Amino acid sequence: MEISARNVFKGKVKSIKYGQILAELVIELPGGLEITSLITRTSADRMKLVVGKSISTIIKASNVMVATD
């Protein structure tokens, strides 16, 4: 698969929590950092996601917000 996005991180599925419509994935990156992502349950099923599966996380955002106390 070729993709134009620059923010591609390889990791492994650490956990999956299924809801009626969405699946919450926790992806563990090398070094122990984690990314949490919500995808449709249909997509999770189609990709046959299971804990321990190697996947790529692709981040495409038009903006990032930062806040302080």
PDB file of N, H, CA, C and O in Angstrom:
ATOM      1  N   MET A   1       0.848  -1.171   0.000  1.00  0.00           N
ATOM      2  CA  MET A   1       0.000   0.000   0.000  1.00  0.00           C
ATOM      3  C   MET A   1       0.895   1.236   0.000  1.00  0.00           C
ATOM      4  O   MET A   1       1.792   1.361   0.834  1.00  0.00           O
ATOM      5  N   GLU A   2       0.653   2.121  -0.913  1.00  0.00           N
ATOM      6  H   GLU A   2      -0.076   2.020  -1.590  1.00  0.00           H
ATOM      7  CA  GLU A   2       1.335   3.411  -0.961  1.00  0.00           C
ATOM      8  C   GLU A   2       0.354   4.474  -0.504  1.00  0.00           C
ATOM      9  O   GLU A   2      -0.821   4.440  -0.872  1.00  0.00           O
ATOM     10  N   ILE A   3       0.837   5.430   0.307  1.00  0.00           N
ATOM     11  H   ILE A   3       1.791   5.457   0.606  1.00  0.00           H
ATOM     12  CA  ILE A   3      -0.031   6.492   0.816  1.00  0.00           C
ATOM     13  C   ILE A   3       0.783   7.786   0.904  1.00  0.00           C
ATOM     14  O   ILE A   3       1.983   7.760   1.176  1.00  0.00           O
ATOM     15  N   SER A   4       0.113   8.914   0.672  1.00  0.00           N
ATOM     16  H   SER A   4      -0.862   8.935   0.451  1.00  0.00           H
ATOM     17  CA  SER A   4       0.825  10.193   0.663  1.00  0.00           C
ATOM     18  C   SER A   4       1.011  10.790   2.051  1.00  0.00           C
ATOM     19  O   SER A   4       1.820  11.703   2.214  1.00  0.00           O
ATOM     20  N   ALA A   5       0.294  10.307   3.047  1.00  0.00           N
ATOM     21  H   ALA A   5      -0.364   9.566   2.914  1.00  0.00           H
ATOM     22  CA  ALA A   5       0.395  10.873   4.398  1.00  0.00           C
ATOM     23  C   ALA A   5       1.800  10.667   4.955  1.00  0.00           C
ATOM     24  O   ALA A   5       2.426   9.635   4.715  1.00  0.00           O
ATOM     25  N   ARG A   6       2.283  11.648   5.692  1.00  0.00           N
ATOM     26  H   ARG A   6       1.774  12.487   5.886  1.00  0.00           H
ATOM     27  CA  ARG A   6       3.619  11.563   6.290  1.00  0.00           C
ATOM     28  C   ARG A   6       3.587  11.008   7.705  1.00  0.00           C
ATOM     29  O   ARG A   6       4.592  10.489   8.190  1.00  0.00           O
ATOM     30  N   ASN A   7       2.448  11.112   8.369  1.00  0.00           N
ATOM     31  H   ASN A   7       1.631  11.534   7.975  1.00  0.00           H
ATOM     32  CA  ASN A   7       2.347  10.684   9.758  1.00  0.00           C
ATOM     33  C   ASN A   7       1.822   9.253   9.843  1.00  0.00           C
ATOM     34  O   ASN A   7       0.661   9.016  10.179  1.00  0.00           O
ATOM     35  N   VAL A   8       2.697   8.320   9.535  1.00  0.00           N
ATOM     36  H   VAL A   8       3.639   8.513   9.263  1.00  0.00           H
ATOM     37  CA  VAL A   8       2.354   6.901   9.569  1.00  0.00           C
ATOM     38  C   VAL A   8       3.195   6.248  10.661  1.00  0.00           C
ATOM     39  O   VAL A   8       4.423   6.335  10.650  1.00  0.00           O
ATOM     40  N   PHE A   9       2.520   5.594  11.600  1.00  0.00           N
ATOM     41  H   PHE A   9       1.522   5.523  11.609  1.00  0.00           H
ATOM     42  CA  PHE A   9       3.194   4.950  12.719  1.00  0.00           C
ATOM     43  C   PHE A   9       2.820   3.475  12.750  1.00  0.00           C
ATOM     44  O   PHE A   9       1.639   3.129  12.770  1.00  0.00           O
ATOM     45  N   LYS A  10       3.822   2.612  12.754  1.00  0.00           N
ATOM     46  H   LYS A  10       4.781   2.893  12.738  1.00  0.00           H
ATOM     47  CA  LYS A  10       3.572   1.180  12.843  1.00  0.00           C
ATOM     48  C   LYS A  10       3.494   0.781  14.306  1.00  0.00           C
ATOM     49  O   LYS A  10       4.267   1.261  15.134  1.00  0.00           O
ATOM     50  N   GLY A  11       2.559  -0.096  14.613  1.00  0.00           N
ATOM     51  H   GLY A  11       1.931  -0.486  13.940  1.00  0.00           H
ATOM     52  CA  GLY A  11       2.385  -0.554  15.979  1.00  0.00           C
ATOM     53  C   GLY A  11       1.603  -1.846  16.018  1.00  0.00           C
ATOM     54  O   GLY A  11       1.412  -2.503  14.994  1.00  0.00           O
ATOM     55  N   LYS A  12       1.149  -2.207  17.213  1.00  0.00           N
ATOM     56  H   LYS A  12       1.304  -1.673  18.044  1.00  0.00           H
ATOM     57  CA  LYS A  12       0.357  -3.420  17.402  1.00  0.00           C
ATOM     58  C   LYS A  12      -0.891  -3.083  18.198  1.00  0.00           C
ATOM     59  O   LYS A  12      -0.872  -2.215  19.070  1.00  0.00           O
ATOM     60  N   VAL A  13      -1.976  -3.781  17.887  1.00  0.00           N
ATOM     61  H   VAL A  13      -1.991  -4.486  17.179  1.00  0.00           H
ATOM     62  CA  VAL A  13      -3.218  -3.589  18.619  1.00  0.00           C
ATOM     63  C   VAL A  13      -3.010  -4.085  20.047  1.00  0.00           C
ATOM     64  O   VAL A  13      -2.688  -5.252  20.270  1.00  0.00           O
ATOM     65  N   LYS A  14      -3.199  -3.182  21.013  1.00  0.00           N
ATOM     66  H   LYS A  14      -3.461  -2.234  20.832  1.00  0.00           H
ATOM     67  CA  LYS A  14      -3.042  -3.537  22.428  1.00  0.00           C
ATOM     68  C   LYS A  14      -4.377  -3.967  23.028  1.00  0.00           C
ATOM     69  O   LYS A  14      -4.439  -4.916  23.810  1.00  0.00           O
ATOM     70  N   SER A  15      -5.447  -3.257  22.653  1.00  0.00           N
ATOM     71  H   SER A  15      -5.396  -2.486  22.018  1.00  0.00           H
ATOM     72  CA  SER A  15      -6.769  -3.637  23.144  1.00  0.00           C
ATOM     73  C   SER A  15      -7.839  -3.139  22.190  1.00  0.00           C
ATOM     74  O   SER A  15      -7.633  -2.198  21.424  1.00  0.00           O
ATOM     75  N   ILE A  16      -8.994  -3.804  22.259  1.00  0.00           N
ATOM     76  H   ILE A  16      -9.161  -4.568  22.882  1.00  0.00           H
ATOM     77  CA  ILE A  16     -10.162  -3.416  21.462  1.00  0.00           C
ATOM     78  C   ILE A  16     -11.379  -3.479  22.376  1.00  0.00           C
ATOM     79  O   ILE A  16     -11.617  -4.482  23.048  1.00  0.00           O
ATOM     80  N   LYS A  17     -12.154  -2.377  22.391  1.00  0.00           N
ATOM     81  H   LYS A  17     -11.961  -1.562  21.845  1.00  0.00           H
ATOM     82  CA  LYS A  17     -13.429  -2.354  23.112  1.00  0.00           C
ATOM     83  C   LYS A  17     -14.519  -2.127  22.070  1.00  0.00           C
ATOM     84  O   LYS A  17     -14.543  -1.094  21.402  1.00  0.00           O
ATOM     85  N   TYR A  18     -15.411  -3.090  21.937  1.00  0.00           N
ATOM     86  H   TYR A  18     -15.391  -3.930  22.480  1.00  0.00           H
ATOM     87  CA  TYR A  18     -16.475  -2.998  20.946  1.00  0.00           C
ATOM     88  C   TYR A  18     -17.736  -2.392  21.544  1.00  0.00           C
ATOM     89  O   TYR A  18     -18.176  -2.788  22.623  1.00  0.00           O
ATOM     90  N   GLY A  19     -18.313  -1.427  20.835  1.00  0.00           N
ATOM     91  H   GLY A  19     -17.955  -1.105  19.958  1.00  0.00           H
ATOM     92  CA  GLY A  19     -19.624  -0.900  21.139  1.00  0.00           C
ATOM     93  C   GLY A  19     -20.575  -1.377  20.052  1.00  0.00           C
ATOM     94  O   GLY A  19     -20.207  -2.211  19.224  1.00  0.00           O
ATOM     95  N   GLN A  20     -21.783  -0.859  20.049  1.00  0.00           N
ATOM     96  H   GLN A  20     -22.083  -0.182  20.721  1.00  0.00           H
ATOM     97  CA  GLN A  20     -22.738  -1.265  19.020  1.00  0.00           C
ATOM     98  C   GLN A  20     -22.318  -0.799  17.632  1.00  0.00           C
ATOM     99  O   GLN A  20     -22.504  -1.515  16.648  1.00  0.00           O
ATOM    100  N   ILE A  21     -21.753   0.403  17.556  1.00  0.00           N
ATOM    101  H   ILE A  21     -21.603   0.985  18.356  1.00  0.00           H
ATOM    102  CA  ILE A  21     -21.394   0.980  16.262  1.00  0.00           C
ATOM    103  C   ILE A  21     -19.893   1.170  16.109  1.00  0.00           C
ATOM    104  O   ILE A  21     -19.357   0.986  15.016  1.00  0.00           O
ATOM    105  N   LEU A  22     -19.200   1.538  17.195  1.00  0.00           N
ATOM    106  H   LEU A  22     -19.635   1.687  18.083  1.00  0.00           H
ATOM    107  CA  LEU A  22     -17.773   1.857  17.132  1.00  0.00           C
ATOM    108  C   LEU A  22     -16.919   0.823  17.848  1.00  0.00           C
ATOM    109  O   LEU A  22     -17.393   0.071  18.699  1.00  0.00           O
ATOM    110  N   ALA A  23     -15.656   0.810  17.478  1.00  0.00           N
ATOM    111  H   ALA A  23     -15.271   1.421  16.786  1.00  0.00           H
ATOM    112  CA  ALA A  23     -14.648   0.016  18.182  1.00  0.00           C
ATOM    113  C   ALA A  23     -13.550   0.983  18.606  1.00  0.00           C
ATOM    114  O   ALA A  23     -13.063   1.771  17.796  1.00  0.00           O
ATOM    115  N   GLU A  24     -13.161   0.921  19.881  1.00  0.00           N
ATOM    116  H   GLU A  24     -13.557   0.281  20.539  1.00  0.00           H
ATOM    117  CA  GLU A  24     -12.076   1.755  20.396  1.00  0.00           C
ATOM    118  C   GLU A  24     -10.817   0.912  20.420  1.00  0.00           C
ATOM    119  O   GLU A  24     -10.750  -0.103  21.113  1.00  0.00           O
ATOM    120  N   LEU A  25      -9.823   1.335  19.660  1.00  0.00           N
ATOM    121  H   LEU A  25      -9.877   2.159  19.096  1.00  0.00           H
ATOM    122  CA  LEU A  25      -8.554   0.618  19.574  1.00  0.00           C
ATOM    123  C   LEU A  25      -7.489   1.360  20.360  1.00  0.00           C
ATOM    124  O   LEU A  25      -7.408   2.587  20.299  1.00  0.00           O
ATOM    125  N   VAL A  26      -6.686   0.630  21.087  1.00  0.00           N
ATOM    126  H   VAL A  26      -6.752  -0.366  21.136  1.00  0.00           H
ATOM    127  CA  VAL A  26      -5.466   1.183  21.657  1.00  0.00           C
ATOM    128  C   VAL A  26      -4.333   0.512  20.902  1.00  0.00           C
ATOM    129  O   VAL A  26      -4.206  -0.712  20.902  1.00  0.00           O
ATOM    130  N   ILE A  27      -3.507   1.338  20.256  1.00  0.00           N
ATOM    131  H   ILE A  27      -3.610   2.333  20.257  1.00  0.00           H
ATOM    132  CA  ILE A  27      -2.384   0.844  19.457  1.00  0.00           C
ATOM    133  C   ILE A  27      -1.101   1.196  20.182  1.00  0.00           C
ATOM    134  O   ILE A  27      -0.867   2.358  20.515  1.00  0.00           O
ATOM    135  N   GLU A  28      -0.271   0.198  20.427  1.00  0.00           N
ATOM    136  H   GLU A  28      -0.461  -0.746  20.157  1.00  0.00           H
ATOM    137  CA  GLU A  28       1.005   0.429  21.106  1.00  0.00           C
ATOM    138  C   GLU A  28       2.103   0.573  20.061  1.00  0.00           C
ATOM    139  O   GLU A  28       2.290  -0.295  19.209  1.00  0.00           O
ATOM    140  N   LEU A  29       2.822   1.684  20.144  1.00  0.00           N
ATOM    141  H   LEU A  29       2.670   2.389  20.837  1.00  0.00           H
ATOM    142  CA  LEU A  29       3.920   1.966  19.226  1.00  0.00           C
ATOM    143  C   LEU A  29       5.230   1.473  19.836  1.00  0.00           C
ATOM    144  O   LEU A  29       5.307   1.266  21.048  1.00  0.00           O
ATOM    145  N   PRO A  30       6.259   1.282  19.010  1.00  0.00           N
ATOM    146  CA  PRO A  30       7.563   0.933  19.575  1.00  0.00           C
ATOM    147  C   PRO A  30       7.977   1.989  20.601  1.00  0.00           C
ATOM    148  O   PRO A  30       7.802   3.184  20.366  1.00  0.00           O
ATOM    149  N   GLY A  31       8.516   1.560  21.717  1.00  0.00           N
ATOM    150  H   GLY A  31       8.658   0.589  21.908  1.00  0.00           H
ATOM    151  CA  GLY A  31       8.895   2.485  22.769  1.00  0.00           C
ATOM    152  C   GLY A  31       7.809   2.647  23.825  1.00  0.00           C
ATOM    153  O   GLY A  31       8.032   3.296  24.846  1.00  0.00           O
ATOM    154  N   GLY A  32       6.628   2.060  23.587  1.00  0.00           N
ATOM    155  H   GLY A  32       6.447   1.533  22.757  1.00  0.00           H
ATOM    156  CA  GLY A  32       5.585   2.061  24.589  1.00  0.00           C
ATOM    157  C   GLY A  32       4.529   3.145  24.487  1.00  0.00           C
ATOM    158  O   GLY A  32       3.543   3.104  25.221  1.00  0.00           O
ATOM    159  N   LEU A  33       4.706   4.118  23.594  1.00  0.00           N
ATOM    160  H   LEU A  33       5.508   4.151  22.997  1.00  0.00           H
ATOM    161  CA  LEU A  33       3.668   5.134  23.422  1.00  0.00           C
ATOM    162  C   LEU A  33       2.405   4.487  22.873  1.00  0.00           C
ATOM    163  O   LEU A  33       2.477   3.496  22.146  1.00  0.00           O
ATOM    164  N   GLU A  34       1.234   5.051  23.222  1.00  0.00           N
ATOM    165  H   GLU A  34       1.176   5.856  23.813  1.00  0.00           H
ATOM    166  CA  GLU A  34      -0.033   4.497  22.775  1.00  0.00           C
ATOM    167  C   GLU A  34      -0.857   5.548  22.046  1.00  0.00           C
ATOM    168  O   GLU A  34      -0.828   6.729  22.390  1.00  0.00           O
ATOM    169  N   ILE A  35      -1.582   5.104  21.045  1.00  0.00           N
ATOM    170  H   ILE A  35      -1.606   4.144  20.766  1.00  0.00           H
ATOM    171  CA  ILE A  35      -2.539   5.936  20.321  1.00  0.00           C
ATOM    172  C   ILE A  35      -3.892   5.259  20.453  1.00  0.00           C
ATOM    173  O   ILE A  35      -4.005   4.047  20.267  1.00  0.00           O
ATOM    174  N   THR A  36      -4.921   6.039  20.775  1.00  0.00           N
ATOM    175  H   THR A  36      -4.829   7.023  20.926  1.00  0.00           H
ATOM    176  CA  THR A  36      -6.279   5.518  20.845  1.00  0.00           C
ATOM    177  C   THR A  36      -7.055   6.024  19.636  1.00  0.00           C
ATOM    178  O   THR A  36      -6.991   7.204  19.292  1.00  0.00           O
ATOM    179  N   SER A  37      -7.780   5.128  19.004  1.00  0.00           N
ATOM    180  H   SER A  37      -7.832   4.169  19.284  1.00  0.00           H
ATOM    181  CA  SER A  37      -8.531   5.480  17.807  1.00  0.00           C
ATOM    182  C   SER A  37      -9.924   4.879  17.867  1.00  0.00           C
ATOM    183  O   SER A  37     -10.101   3.747  18.319  1.00  0.00           O
ATOM    184  N   LEU A  38     -10.908   5.637  17.411  1.00  0.00           N
ATOM    185  H   LEU A  38     -10.764   6.556  17.044  1.00  0.00           H
ATOM    186  CA  LEU A  38     -12.267   5.125  17.251  1.00  0.00           C
ATOM    187  C   LEU A  38     -12.515   4.883  15.776  1.00  0.00           C
ATOM    188  O   LEU A  38     -12.355   5.784  14.953  1.00  0.00           O
ATOM    189  N   ILE A  39     -12.908   3.657  15.445  1.00  0.00           N
ATOM    190  H   ILE A  39     -13.038   2.925  16.113  1.00  0.00           H
ATOM    191  CA  ILE A  39     -13.269   3.319  14.068  1.00  0.00           C
ATOM    192  C   ILE A  39     -14.614   2.594  14.125  1.00  0.00           C
ATOM    193  O   ILE A  39     -15.057   2.183  15.197  1.00  0.00           O
ATOM    194  N   THR A  40     -15.247   2.442  12.990  1.00  0.00           N
ATOM    195  H   THR A  40     -14.887   2.776  12.119  1.00  0.00           H
ATOM    196  CA  THR A  40     -16.515   1.715  12.997  1.00  0.00           C
ATOM    197  C   THR A  40     -16.255   0.241  13.297  1.00  0.00           C
ATOM    198  O   THR A  40     -15.205  -0.308  12.963  1.00  0.00           O
ATOM    199  N   ARG A  41     -17.229  -0.369  13.927  1.00  0.00           N
ATOM    200  H   ARG A  41     -18.082   0.077  14.198  1.00  0.00           H
ATOM    201  CA  ARG A  41     -17.137  -1.802  14.224  1.00  0.00           C
ATOM    202  C   ARG A  41     -17.054  -2.591  12.918  1.00  0.00           C
ATOM    203  O   ARG A  41     -16.361  -3.606  12.840  1.00  0.00           O
ATOM    204  N   THR A  42     -17.767  -2.117  11.893  1.00  0.00           N
ATOM    205  H   THR A  42     -18.329  -1.292  11.956  1.00  0.00           H
ATOM    206  CA  THR A  42     -17.729  -2.767  10.582  1.00  0.00           C
ATOM    207  C   THR A  42     -16.309  -2.784  10.030  1.00  0.00           C
ATOM    208  O   THR A  42     -15.871  -3.797   9.484  1.00  0.00           O
ATOM    209  N   SER A  43     -15.583  -1.670  10.166  1.00  0.00           N
ATOM    210  H   SER A  43     -15.939  -0.848  10.610  1.00  0.00           H
ATOM    211  CA  SER A  43     -14.197  -1.608   9.680  1.00  0.00           C
ATOM    212  C   SER A  43     -13.299  -2.545  10.473  1.00  0.00           C
ATOM    213  O   SER A  43     -12.455  -3.232   9.896  1.00  0.00           O
ATOM    214  N   ALA A  44     -13.472  -2.579  11.790  1.00  0.00           N
ATOM    215  H   ALA A  44     -14.158  -2.021  12.258  1.00  0.00           H
ATOM    216  CA  ALA A  44     -12.662  -3.474  12.625  1.00  0.00           C
ATOM    217  C   ALA A  44     -12.888  -4.927  12.238  1.00  0.00           C
ATOM    218  O   ALA A  44     -11.940  -5.709  12.164  1.00  0.00           O
ATOM    219  N   ASP A  45     -14.150  -5.290  11.991  1.00  0.00           N
ATOM    220  H   ASP A  45     -14.920  -4.655  12.051  1.00  0.00           H
ATOM    221  CA  ASP A  45     -14.462  -6.657  11.583  1.00  0.00           C
ATOM    222  C   ASP A  45     -13.884  -6.963  10.203  1.00  0.00           C
ATOM    223  O   ASP A  45     -13.317  -8.034   9.987  1.00  0.00           O
ATOM    224  N   ARG A  46     -14.029  -6.014   9.266  1.00  0.00           N
ATOM    225  H   ARG A  46     -14.490  -5.144   9.441  1.00  0.00           H
ATOM    226  CA  ARG A  46     -13.530  -6.215   7.894  1.00  0.00           C
ATOM    227  C   ARG A  46     -12.014  -6.410   7.871  1.00  0.00           C
ATOM    228  O   ARG A  46     -11.496  -7.200   7.083  1.00  0.00           O
ATOM    229  N   MET A  47     -11.294  -5.669   8.758  1.00  0.00           N
ATOM    230  H   MET A  47     -11.715  -5.026   9.398  1.00  0.00           H
ATOM    231  CA  MET A  47      -9.834  -5.779   8.822  1.00  0.00           C
ATOM    232  C   MET A  47      -9.373  -6.932   9.713  1.00  0.00           C
ATOM    233  O   MET A  47      -8.176  -7.185   9.851  1.00  0.00           O
ATOM    234  N   LYS A  48     -10.349  -7.634  10.320  1.00  0.00           N
ATOM    235  H   LYS A  48     -11.322  -7.429  10.208  1.00  0.00           H
ATOM    236  CA  LYS A  48     -10.035  -8.775  11.183  1.00  0.00           C
ATOM    237  C   LYS A  48      -9.037  -8.387  12.280  1.00  0.00           C
ATOM    238  O   LYS A  48      -8.051  -9.084  12.518  1.00  0.00           O
ATOM    239  N   LEU A  49      -9.318  -7.256  12.941  1.00  0.00           N
ATOM    240  H   LEU A  49     -10.119  -6.690  12.748  1.00  0.00           H
ATOM    241  CA  LEU A  49      -8.419  -6.771  13.985  1.00  0.00           C
ATOM    242  C   LEU A  49      -8.529  -7.639  15.231  1.00  0.00           C
ATOM    243  O   LEU A  49      -9.627  -7.963  15.684  1.00  0.00           O
ATOM    244  N   VAL A  50      -7.392  -8.006  15.768  1.00  0.00           N
ATOM    245  H   VAL A  50      -6.500  -7.743  15.400  1.00  0.00           H
ATOM    246  CA  VAL A  50      -7.305  -8.758  17.021  1.00  0.00           C
ATOM    247  C   VAL A  50      -6.120  -8.208  17.805  1.00  0.00           C
ATOM    248  O   VAL A  50      -5.205  -7.616  17.232  1.00  0.00           O
ATOM    249  N   VAL A  51      -6.146  -8.409  19.118  1.00  0.00           N
ATOM    250  H   VAL A  51      -6.889  -8.890  19.583  1.00  0.00           H
ATOM    251  CA  VAL A  51      -5.035  -7.975  19.959  1.00  0.00           C
ATOM    252  C   VAL A  51      -3.753  -8.644  19.466  1.00  0.00           C
ATOM    253  O   VAL A  51      -3.725  -9.847  19.208  1.00  0.00           O
ATOM    254  N   GLY A  52      -2.691  -7.841  19.340  1.00  0.00           N
ATOM    255  H   GLY A  52      -2.714  -6.864  19.550  1.00  0.00           H
ATOM    256  CA  GLY A  52      -1.400  -8.337  18.889  1.00  0.00           C
ATOM    257  C   GLY A  52      -1.146  -8.180  17.399  1.00  0.00           C
ATOM    258  O   GLY A  52      -0.011  -8.344  16.951  1.00  0.00           O
ATOM    259  N   LYS A  53      -2.180  -7.863  16.617  1.00  0.00           N
ATOM    260  H   LYS A  53      -3.102  -7.730  16.981  1.00  0.00           H
ATOM    261  CA  LYS A  53      -2.009  -7.706  15.176  1.00  0.00           C
ATOM    262  C   LYS A  53      -1.206  -6.444  14.865  1.00  0.00           C
ATOM    263  O   LYS A  53      -1.455  -5.386  15.443  1.00  0.00           O
ATOM    264  N   SER A  54      -0.249  -6.559  13.958  1.00  0.00           N
ATOM    265  H   SER A  54      -0.047  -7.418  13.489  1.00  0.00           H
ATOM    266  CA  SER A  54       0.532  -5.403  13.509  1.00  0.00           C
ATOM    267  C   SER A  54      -0.306  -4.572  12.550  1.00  0.00           C
ATOM    268  O   SER A  54      -0.911  -5.093  11.613  1.00  0.00           O
ATOM    269  N   ILE A  55      -0.330  -3.262  12.806  1.00  0.00           N
ATOM    270  H   ILE A  55       0.161  -2.839  13.567  1.00  0.00           H
ATOM    271  CA  ILE A  55      -1.099  -2.357  11.951  1.00  0.00           C
ATOM    272  C   ILE A  55      -0.330  -1.048  11.786  1.00  0.00           C
ATOM    273  O   ILE A  55       0.628  -0.776  12.510  1.00  0.00           O
ATOM    274  N   SER A  56      -0.768  -0.253  10.825  1.00  0.00           N
ATOM    275  H   SER A  56      -1.546  -0.474  10.237  1.00  0.00           H
ATOM    276  CA  SER A  56      -0.239   1.094  10.648  1.00  0.00           C
ATOM    277  C   SER A  56      -1.301   2.088  11.087  1.00  0.00           C
ATOM    278  O   SER A  56      -2.477   1.935  10.760  1.00  0.00           O
ATOM    279  N   THR A  57      -0.886   3.100  11.824  1.00  0.00           N
ATOM    280  H   THR A  57       0.069   3.224  12.090  1.00  0.00           H
ATOM    281  CA  THR A  57      -1.766   4.187  12.245  1.00  0.00           C
ATOM    282  C   THR A  57      -1.406   5.398  11.403  1.00  0.00           C
ATOM    283  O   THR A  57      -0.254   5.829  11.382  1.00  0.00           O
ATOM    284  N   ILE A  58      -2.387   5.939  10.714  1.00  0.00           N
ATOM    285  H   ILE A  58      -3.323   5.588  10.730  1.00  0.00           H
ATOM    286  CA  ILE A  58      -2.160   7.075   9.824  1.00  0.00           C
ATOM    287  C   ILE A  58      -2.938   8.262  10.386  1.00  0.00           C
ATOM    288  O   ILE A  58      -4.154   8.193  10.559  1.00  0.00           O
ATOM    289  N   ILE A  59      -2.226   9.345  10.667  1.00  0.00           N
ATOM    290  H   ILE A  59      -1.238   9.401  10.526  1.00  0.00           H
ATOM    291  CA  ILE A  59      -2.858  10.528  11.251  1.00  0.00           C
ATOM    292  C   ILE A  59      -2.891  11.632  10.212  1.00  0.00           C
ATOM    293  O   ILE A  59      -1.854  12.043   9.692  1.00  0.00           O
ATOM    294  N   LYS A  60      -4.089  12.107   9.914  1.00  0.00           N
ATOM    295  H   LYS A  60      -4.931  11.773  10.336  1.00  0.00           H
ATOM    296  CA  LYS A  60      -4.278  13.218   8.991  1.00  0.00           C
ATOM    297  C   LYS A  60      -5.194  14.207   9.679  1.00  0.00           C
ATOM    298  O   LYS A  60      -6.385  13.944   9.845  1.00  0.00           O
ATOM    299  N   ALA A  61      -4.656  15.328  10.076  1.00  0.00           N
ATOM    300  H   ALA A  61      -3.688  15.542   9.941  1.00  0.00           H
ATOM    301  CA  ALA A  61      -5.453  16.327  10.794  1.00  0.00           C
ATOM    302  C   ALA A  61      -5.219  17.696  10.197  1.00  0.00           C
ATOM    303  O   ALA A  61      -4.095  18.052   9.842  1.00  0.00           O
ATOM    304  N   SER A  62      -6.286  18.454  10.089  1.00  0.00           N
ATOM    305  H   SER A  62      -7.199  18.165  10.377  1.00  0.00           H
ATOM    306  CA  SER A  62      -6.131  19.813   9.563  1.00  0.00           C
ATOM    307  C   SER A  62      -5.668  20.786  10.622  1.00  0.00           C
ATOM    308  O   SER A  62      -5.152  21.856  10.300  1.00  0.00           O
ATOM    309  N   ASN A  63      -5.851  20.420  11.915  1.00  0.00           N
ATOM    310  H   ASN A  63      -6.271  19.551  12.176  1.00  0.00           H
ATOM    311  CA  ASN A  63      -5.339  21.270  12.995  1.00  0.00           C
ATOM    312  C   ASN A  63      -5.173  20.434  14.262  1.00  0.00           C
ATOM    313  O   ASN A  63      -5.780  19.374  14.414  1.00  0.00           O
ATOM    314  N   VAL A  64      -4.346  20.933  15.152  1.00  0.00           N
ATOM    315  H   VAL A  64      -3.853  21.795  15.029  1.00  0.00           H
ATOM    316  CA  VAL A  64      -4.119  20.319  16.449  1.00  0.00           C
ATOM    317  C   VAL A  64      -4.295  21.406  17.490  1.00  0.00           C
ATOM    318  O   VAL A  64      -3.703  22.480  17.382  1.00  0.00           O
ATOM    319  N   MET A  65      -5.121  21.125  18.516  1.00  0.00           N
ATOM    320  H   MET A  65      -5.601  20.252  18.604  1.00  0.00           H
ATOM    321  CA  MET A  65      -5.361  22.112  19.569  1.00  0.00           C
ATOM    322  C   MET A  65      -4.501  21.816  20.785  1.00  0.00           C
ATOM    323  O   MET A  65      -4.258  20.657  21.118  1.00  0.00           O
ATOM    324  N   VAL A  66      -4.046  22.865  21.440  1.00  0.00           N
ATOM    325  H   VAL A  66      -4.244  23.807  21.169  1.00  0.00           H
ATOM    326  CA  VAL A  66      -3.237  22.762  22.640  1.00  0.00           C
ATOM    327  C   VAL A  66      -3.848  23.675  23.688  1.00  0.00           C
ATOM    328  O   VAL A  66      -4.308  24.766  23.353  1.00  0.00           O
ATOM    329  N   ALA A  67      -3.864  23.254  24.960  1.00  0.00           N
ATOM    330  H   ALA A  67      -3.490  22.367  25.232  1.00  0.00           H
ATOM    331  CA  ALA A  67      -4.429  24.080  26.018  1.00  0.00           C
ATOM    332  C   ALA A  67      -3.551  23.990  27.260  1.00  0.00           C
ATOM    333  O   ALA A  67      -2.821  23.018  27.454  1.00  0.00           O
ATOM    334  N   THR A  68      -3.634  25.015  28.094  1.00  0.00           N
ATOM    335  H   THR A  68      -4.227  25.805  27.937  1.00  0.00           H
ATOM    336  CA  THR A  68      -2.960  25.013  29.397  1.00  0.00           C
ATOM    337  C   THR A  68      -3.981  25.377  30.460  1.00  0.00           C
ATOM    338  O   THR A  68      -5.062  25.879  30.152  1.00  0.00           O
ATOM    339  N   ASP A  69      -3.628  25.119  31.716  1.00  0.00           N
ATOM    340  H   ASP A  69      -2.749  24.712  31.966  1.00  0.00           H
ATOM    341  CA  ASP A  69      -4.522  25.472  32.838  1.00  0.00           C
ATOM    342  C   ASP A  69      -4.511  26.962  33.076  1.00  0.00           C
ATOM    343  O   ASP A  69      -5.198  27.449  33.974  1.00  0.00           O
TER     344      ASP A  69
END
